[in-house]
């Protein structure tokens, strides 16, 4: 039996999804910042994909200058608040903290980062003045981390920037694809409002770019086009029964939960297929929504999972059960999901093999597939000279982030195939410089 009851109100939803990195008070931030050793050549900085000067911003917090700390953070990371909450700090900056070598709890860098940037957002503190207009216009497809970061830097260079976003909210995965216990909708969107006011780019919501005519219009009206569309829907398993009612993708489930909260109803027994971080989120969320039994089923061993250890620990902590070395053969049901037929697996010489005669069936009400996301190749194939690799990722020059079609630049998950928010931010900013170097020749 789950320790969580199905939430019937927004208040109960917030209780079930209480923040795993809650905001610090001023006193908490002061005492935590006092623990920092302000290391020379700090390993935490080297571990940060955006290279934030972490010792500096922590010292600024400790000397009662949180707005100065916010500037230090935003100078390097456009999603400073969100990344403080959603970044896997346990394996990045905090994982590199020297205290780990002394069996001492590492500095809570993520929470300190959100504390400082949160103060700037709360006060609507103006940090930047955009560059003098240079007469250049750039279109950005997608208002996710890469697109927003690129837009902010382009505005600092003096470009006019229009962002075309298919959905009704900005920030991509931060609001649509991250578990609610990592960041709330309000927190994610408050930072987006802050950035839009700060930098003055324009976002056109519910304006997807889908056709050759859409692309032709952008090509005629803009000096450069940046693609930050991220990934598509959950990939198919190509097994019988996938089309049954109540079998769906993890990213689609997370988005529905983020947008509808307690109005989402989760059944008694859920099976989540996959071993990555998205699988952990979907399983943990199902348990927090009151599901009585949640099974995380992965075709390889626990040690082979792509998920971070702390993500699996979060799922186990809310009652999720792991079932390893099992591969789904068929989803069973009459119109809707009733069970999953599995076969046990083993690894021999690095190769995964099914064990003959080991089939078994596990009943369930839902099947959530966390088996990777497809690439949005339909749009990309409409662009002349656009080169994709064998996995459908956009091929770019990783110094300039330009594509084979020199009018187009790209970064984020559409290029990487799927990384953290902080990686998309870092690459979006590098792409902005590549765009400027190109259009200002």
C-alpha positions as CSV (number, residue, x, y, z in Angstrom):
1,X,0.0,0.0,0.0
2,X,1.3,3.4,-1.0
3,X,2.2,5.9,1.8
4,X,0.5,8.6,-0.3
5,X,-3.2,9.1,-0.8
6,X,-4.5,10.4,-4.1
7,X,-4.5,14.2,-3.8
8,X,-8.0,15.7,-4.1
9,X,-6.9,19.3,-4.0
10,X,-4.1,21.6,-5.0
11,X,-3.0,21.7,-1.3
12,X,-2.8,17.9,-1.1
13,X,-0.9,17.8,-4.4
14,X,1.7,20.2,-3.1
15,X,2.0,18.1,0.1
16,X,2.6,14.9,-1.9
17,X,5.1,16.7,-4.1
18,X,6.9,18.7,-1.5
19,X,10.1,20.2,-2.9
20,X,13.2,18.0,-2.5
21,X,15.3,21.2,-2.6
22,X,13.2,23.7,-0.7
23,X,14.2,27.3,-0.7
24,X,16.5,28.4,2.1
25,X,15.8,31.2,4.5
26,X,18.2,34.0,4.9
27,X,19.7,32.4,8.0
28,X,20.0,29.0,6.4
29,X,21.8,30.6,3.4
30,X,24.2,32.4,5.7
31,X,25.2,29.4,7.7
32,X,25.4,27.1,4.7
33,X,27.5,29.7,2.8
34,X,29.8,29.9,5.9
35,X,30.8,26.3,5.3
36,X,32.4,26.9,1.9
37,X,36.2,26.7,1.8
38,X,36.4,29.0,-1.3
39,X,38.8,26.6,-2.9
40,X,41.4,27.8,-5.4
41,X,40.7,26.2,-8.8
42,X,37.5,25.0,-7.3
43,X,36.4,21.5,-8.5
44,X,32.7,22.5,-8.3
45,X,33.3,25.2,-11.0
46,X,35.0,22.7,-13.3
47,X,32.0,20.3,-12.8
48,X,29.5,22.9,-13.8
49,X,28.7,22.8,-17.6
50,X,28.1,26.6,-17.5
51,X,31.2,27.3,-15.4
52,X,29.5,29.4,-12.7
53,X,32.0,31.0,-10.3
54,X,30.5,29.1,-7.4
55,X,33.0,30.2,-4.7
56,X,32.4,33.9,-5.6
57,X,28.6,33.7,-5.5
58,X,28.7,31.8,-2.2
59,X,31.0,34.4,-0.7
60,X,28.6,37.1,-1.9
61,X,25.7,35.4,-0.2
62,X,27.8,35.1,3.0
63,X,28.5,38.9,2.9
64,X,24.8,39.7,2.5
65,X,24.9,40.4,-1.2
66,X,22.4,38.0,-2.7
67,X,21.7,40.3,-5.7
68,X,25.4,40.4,-6.5
69,X,25.4,36.6,-6.2
70,X,22.5,36.4,-8.6
71,X,24.4,38.4,-11.2
72,X,27.4,36.1,-10.8
73,X,25.2,33.2,-11.5
74,X,23.2,34.7,-14.4
75,X,26.4,35.8,-16.0
76,X,27.1,32.2,-16.7
77,X,23.7,30.4,-16.5
78,X,20.6,31.9,-18.0
79,X,18.4,29.4,-16.1
80,X,20.1,30.2,-12.8
81,X,17.1,29.6,-10.5
82,X,15.7,26.6,-12.3
83,X,19.1,24.9,-12.6
84,X,19.6,25.3,-8.8
85,X,16.6,23.1,-8.4
86,X,16.5,20.7,-11.3
87,X,20.2,20.1,-12.0
88,X,21.7,16.8,-10.8
89,X,23.9,18.7,-8.4
90,X,24.6,15.5,-6.6
91,X,26.8,14.4,-9.5
92,X,27.9,17.8,-10.8
93,X,29.0,20.7,-8.6
94,X,28.0,19.1,-5.2
95,X,29.4,15.8,-6.3
96,X,32.8,17.5,-6.9
97,X,32.8,19.3,-3.6
98,X,36.0,18.6,-1.7
99,X,34.0,17.8,1.4
100,X,33.1,14.5,-0.2
101,X,36.7,13.4,0.4
102,X,36.3,14.0,4.1
103,X,33.0,12.2,4.6
104,X,31.4,15.6,5.3
105,X,28.2,16.7,3.6
106,X,29.0,18.8,0.5
107,X,27.9,22.4,0.3
108,X,24.3,22.7,-0.9
109,X,25.3,24.7,-3.9
110,X,22.0,24.2,-5.8
111,X,19.9,25.5,-2.9
112,X,22.2,28.5,-2.5
113,X,22.0,29.2,-6.2
114,X,18.2,29.3,-6.1
115,X,18.2,31.4,-3.0
116,X,20.3,34.2,-4.6
117,X,18.5,34.1,-8.0
118,X,15.1,33.9,-6.3
119,X,15.9,37.2,-4.5
120,X,16.6,38.8,-7.9
121,X,13.4,37.4,-9.4
122,X,11.3,38.4,-6.3
123,X,12.5,42.0,-6.5
124,X,12.5,42.1,-10.3
125,X,16.1,43.3,-9.9
126,X,17.5,44.6,-13.2
127,X,20.9,43.1,-13.9
128,X,21.5,43.7,-17.6
129,X,21.0,46.4,-20.2
130,X,20.6,45.0,-23.7
131,X,23.0,45.9,-26.4
132,X,22.6,48.8,-28.8
133,X,20.5,47.6,-31.8
134,X,22.7,46.3,-34.6
135,X,19.9,45.9,-37.2
136,X,20.0,42.1,-37.2
137,X,17.0,39.9,-36.6
138,X,17.1,36.2,-35.4
139,X,14.3,33.7,-35.2
140,X,14.3,31.0,-32.6
141,X,12.2,27.9,-32.9
142,X,11.4,26.6,-29.4
143,X,11.3,28.4,-26.1
144,X,13.1,25.7,-24.1
145,X,16.4,26.2,-22.2
146,X,18.6,26.3,-25.4
147,X,16.3,28.8,-27.2
148,X,15.8,31.1,-24.2
149,X,19.5,31.1,-23.4
150,X,20.4,31.9,-27.0
151,X,17.8,34.7,-27.1
152,X,19.1,36.4,-24.0
153,X,22.6,36.5,-25.3
154,X,21.5,37.7,-28.8
155,X,19.7,40.6,-27.1
156,X,22.9,41.5,-25.3
157,X,24.6,41.6,-28.7
158,X,21.9,44.0,-29.9
159,X,19.8,41.6,-32.1
160,X,16.0,41.7,-32.3
161,X,14.8,38.2,-31.4
162,X,11.5,36.4,-32.0
163,X,10.8,33.0,-30.5
164,X,8.2,30.7,-32.0
165,X,6.9,28.3,-29.4
166,X,4.4,25.5,-30.2
167,X,3.0,25.3,-26.6
168,X,1.4,27.9,-24.4
169,X,4.2,28.2,-21.9
170,X,8.0,28.8,-22.2
171,X,10.9,26.9,-20.6
172,X,10.4,23.5,-22.3
173,X,11.2,20.6,-20.0
174,X,11.6,22.8,-17.0
175,X,7.8,23.3,-16.8
176,X,6.6,20.4,-19.0
177,X,9.0,17.6,-18.3
178,X,10.5,17.8,-14.8
179,X,9.0,16.1,-11.8
180,X,6.8,18.5,-9.7
181,X,8.9,17.7,-6.6
182,X,11.9,19.3,-8.2
183,X,10.4,22.7,-9.3
184,X,6.9,24.1,-9.2
185,X,5.1,25.5,-12.3
186,X,5.1,28.9,-10.6
187,X,8.8,28.9,-9.9
188,X,9.7,27.9,-13.5
189,X,7.4,30.4,-15.1
190,X,8.4,33.3,-12.7
191,X,12.0,33.0,-14.0
192,X,10.7,33.0,-17.6
193,X,8.7,36.2,-16.9
194,X,11.8,37.7,-15.3
195,X,14.1,36.9,-18.2
196,X,11.6,38.2,-20.8
197,X,11.3,41.5,-19.0
198,X,15.1,41.7,-18.5
199,X,16.1,41.0,-22.1
200,X,13.0,42.0,-24.2
201,X,12.8,39.2,-26.7
202,X,9.4,38.4,-28.0
203,X,7.8,35.0,-27.6
204,X,4.9,33.9,-30.0
205,X,3.0,31.2,-28.2
206,X,1.1,28.4,-29.9
207,X,2.9,29.2,-33.1
208,X,4.5,26.0,-34.2
209,X,6.8,25.9,-37.2
210,X,5.6,22.9,-39.2
211,X,5.7,23.5,-42.9
212,X,8.0,24.6,-45.7
213,X,6.0,27.8,-46.0
214,X,6.6,28.5,-42.3
215,X,10.4,28.0,-42.8
216,X,10.4,30.1,-46.0
217,X,8.8,32.9,-44.1
218,X,11.5,32.8,-41.4
219,X,14.3,32.6,-44.0
220,X,13.0,35.7,-45.8
221,X,12.5,37.8,-42.6
222,X,15.5,36.9,-40.4
223,X,19.2,37.0,-40.7
224,X,19.6,33.6,-38.9
225,X,17.4,30.9,-37.5
226,X,18.1,28.9,-34.3
227,X,16.6,25.5,-33.8
228,X,15.9,24.6,-30.2
229,X,13.0,22.2,-30.6
230,X,14.2,19.5,-28.2
231,X,12.9,15.9,-28.6
232,X,9.5,14.5,-29.7
233,X,7.1,11.9,-28.3
234,X,8.1,8.7,-26.5
235,X,9.6,6.1,-28.8
236,X,7.7,3.0,-29.7
237,X,8.7,-0.4,-28.2
238,X,7.3,-2.2,-31.3
239,X,5.6,-4.9,-29.3
240,X,2.0,-6.2,-29.4
241,X,-0.5,-4.3,-27.3
242,X,1.2,-0.9,-27.3
243,X,-1.9,0.6,-28.8
244,X,-4.1,-0.5,-25.9
245,X,-5.8,2.2,-23.7
246,X,-3.7,3.2,-20.7
247,X,-0.4,2.4,-22.3
248,X,1.4,5.7,-22.9
249,X,4.7,7.5,-22.8
250,X,6.4,8.8,-19.6
251,X,7.1,12.3,-21.1
252,X,3.4,12.6,-22.0
253,X,2.4,11.5,-18.5
254,X,4.8,14.0,-16.8
255,X,3.5,16.8,-19.0
256,X,-0.2,15.9,-18.2
257,X,0.7,15.8,-14.5
258,X,2.5,19.1,-14.5
259,X,-0.4,20.9,-16.3
260,X,-3.3,19.3,-14.4
261,X,-1.9,18.4,-10.9
262,X,-4.5,16.7,-8.7
263,X,-7.0,16.5,-11.5
264,X,-5.0,13.5,-12.9
265,X,-6.2,10.1,-11.6
266,X,-3.7,7.3,-11.3
267,X,-4.8,3.7,-10.8
268,X,-3.9,1.1,-8.2
269,X,-1.1,-0.7,-10.1
270,X,1.4,0.9,-12.5
271,X,4.3,-0.7,-14.4
272,X,7.0,1.7,-15.7
273,X,9.2,0.4,-18.4
274,X,12.7,1.8,-18.5
275,X,15.9,2.5,-16.5
276,X,16.6,6.2,-17.1
277,X,15.9,9.3,-15.0
278,X,12.6,9.9,-16.8
279,X,11.5,6.4,-15.7
280,X,12.4,7.2,-12.1
281,X,10.4,10.4,-12.3
282,X,7.3,8.7,-13.8
283,X,7.5,5.9,-11.2
284,X,7.9,8.2,-8.2
285,X,5.1,10.5,-9.5
286,X,2.7,7.5,-9.8
287,X,3.4,6.6,-6.2
288,X,3.0,10.1,-5.0
289,X,-0.4,10.3,-6.8
290,X,-1.6,7.4,-4.7
291,X,-0.9,4.3,-6.8
292,X,-0.9,1.3,-4.5
293,X,1.8,-0.6,-6.3
294,X,4.4,0.8,-8.7
295,X,6.9,-1.5,-10.5
296,X,9.9,-0.2,-12.3
297,X,10.8,-2.9,-14.9
298,X,14.2,-2.7,-16.7
299,X,15.6,-5.2,-19.2
300,X,19.2,-5.0,-17.8
301,X,20.6,-5.1,-14.2
302,X,20.2,-2.4,-11.7
303,X,23.9,-1.5,-12.1
304,X,23.3,-1.0,-15.8
305,X,20.6,1.6,-15.4
306,X,21.1,5.0,-17.0
307,X,19.5,6.8,-14.1
308,X,21.5,8.5,-11.4
309,X,21.7,6.6,-8.1
310,X,20.0,9.4,-6.2
311,X,17.1,9.3,-8.7
312,X,16.5,5.6,-8.0
313,X,16.8,6.2,-4.3
314,X,14.1,8.9,-4.6
315,X,11.8,6.4,-6.3
316,X,12.5,3.6,-3.8
317,X,11.9,6.1,-1.0
318,X,8.3,6.5,-2.0
319,X,7.7,2.7,-2.3
320,X,8.6,2.0,-6.0
321,X,9.7,-1.6,-6.5
322,X,12.5,-2.5,-8.9
323,X,12.3,-5.5,-11.2
324,X,15.5,-6.1,-13.2
325,X,16.6,-8.3,-16.1
326,X,13.1,-8.5,-17.5
327,X,12.1,-7.5,-21.0
328,X,8.5,-6.8,-22.1
329,X,7.3,-9.2,-24.8
330,X,3.6,-8.1,-25.0
331,X,1.2,-5.8,-23.3
332,X,-2.0,-7.8,-22.6
333,X,-5.5,-6.5,-22.5
334,X,-9.0,-6.4,-24.0
335,X,-9.2,-2.9,-25.3
336,X,-7.2,-1.5,-22.3
337,X,-4.2,-2.6,-20.4
338,X,-4.5,-5.6,-18.1
339,X,-1.0,-7.0,-17.8
340,X,2.5,-7.2,-19.2
341,X,4.1,-10.4,-20.4
342,X,7.8,-10.4,-19.6
343,X,10.8,-12.7,-20.3
344,X,13.8,-12.8,-18.0
345,X,17.2,-11.7,-19.5
346,X,20.9,-12.2,-18.9
347,X,24.0,-10.5,-20.1
348,X,26.6,-12.8,-21.8
349,X,29.8,-11.2,-23.0
350,X,28.1,-7.8,-22.9
351,X,25.2,-8.9,-25.0
352,X,21.7,-9.1,-23.7
353,X,19.9,-12.4,-24.2
354,X,16.5,-13.7,-23.3
355,X,16.3,-16.8,-21.1
356,X,14.2,-19.4,-22.9
357,X,11.2,-20.6,-21.0
358,X,11.3,-17.8,-18.4
359,X,8.2,-15.9,-19.5
360,X,5.8,-14.6,-16.8
361,X,2.9,-12.2,-16.6
362,X,2.5,-9.2,-14.3
363,X,-0.9,-7.6,-13.9
364,X,-1.4,-3.9,-14.0
365,X,-3.8,-1.0,-14.8
366,X,-1.3,1.3,-16.6
367,X,1.9,0.8,-18.6
368,X,4.1,3.9,-18.8
369,X,6.9,3.7,-21.3
370,X,10.1,5.5,-20.4
371,X,12.0,4.1,-23.3
372,X,13.5,7.2,-24.9
373,X,12.1,10.0,-27.1
374,X,11.9,10.2,-30.9
375,X,13.6,13.0,-32.9
376,X,11.5,15.6,-34.6
377,X,12.9,14.7,-38.0
378,X,9.7,15.6,-40.0
379,X,10.4,19.3,-39.6
380,X,14.2,19.0,-40.0
381,X,13.9,17.1,-43.3
382,X,12.1,20.2,-44.8
383,X,15.2,22.3,-44.4
384,X,17.5,22.1,-47.4
385,X,21.1,20.8,-46.7
386,X,20.1,19.9,-43.1
387,X,22.3,17.0,-42.1
388,X,21.1,14.4,-39.5
389,X,23.1,11.6,-38.0
390,X,22.0,8.0,-37.9
391,X,20.0,8.7,-34.7
392,X,18.1,11.7,-36.2
393,X,20.2,14.3,-34.3
394,X,21.1,17.6,-36.0
395,X,24.8,17.6,-37.1
396,X,26.5,20.9,-36.1
397,X,29.9,22.4,-35.9
398,X,30.4,22.2,-32.2
399,X,32.4,25.4,-32.1
400,X,29.8,27.6,-33.8
401,X,26.7,25.4,-33.6
402,X,26.0,26.1,-37.3
403,X,24.4,23.4,-39.4
404,X,25.2,22.4,-42.9
405,X,22.7,25.1,-44.0
406,X,24.6,28.2,-42.9
407,X,21.4,30.1,-42.2
408,X,20.5,27.7,-39.4
409,X,22.0,27.0,-36.0
410,X,21.0,24.5,-33.4
411,X,21.6,23.3,-29.9
412,X,19.9,21.4,-27.0
413,X,18.4,18.0,-27.1
414,X,17.8,18.1,-30.9
415,X,21.6,18.1,-31.2
416,X,22.7,16.1,-28.1
417,X,19.9,13.5,-28.1
418,X,19.0,14.4,-24.6
419,X,21.0,16.0,-21.7
420,X,20.4,18.1,-18.7
421,X,18.8,21.6,-18.7
422,X,22.2,23.1,-17.8
423,X,23.8,21.5,-20.9
424,X,21.2,23.0,-23.2
425,X,21.7,26.4,-21.6
426,X,25.4,26.3,-22.1
427,X,25.1,25.2,-25.7
428,X,22.4,27.8,-26.5
429,X,24.7,30.5,-25.3
430,X,27.6,29.2,-27.4
431,X,25.3,29.1,-30.4
432,X,24.4,32.8,-29.9
433,X,28.1,33.7,-30.3
434,X,28.3,31.5,-33.4
435,X,25.3,33.3,-34.8
436,X,26.8,36.7,-34.1
437,X,30.2,35.7,-35.7
438,X,28.3,34.7,-38.8
439,X,25.8,37.5,-39.3
440,X,28.1,40.4,-38.4
441,X,30.8,39.5,-41.0
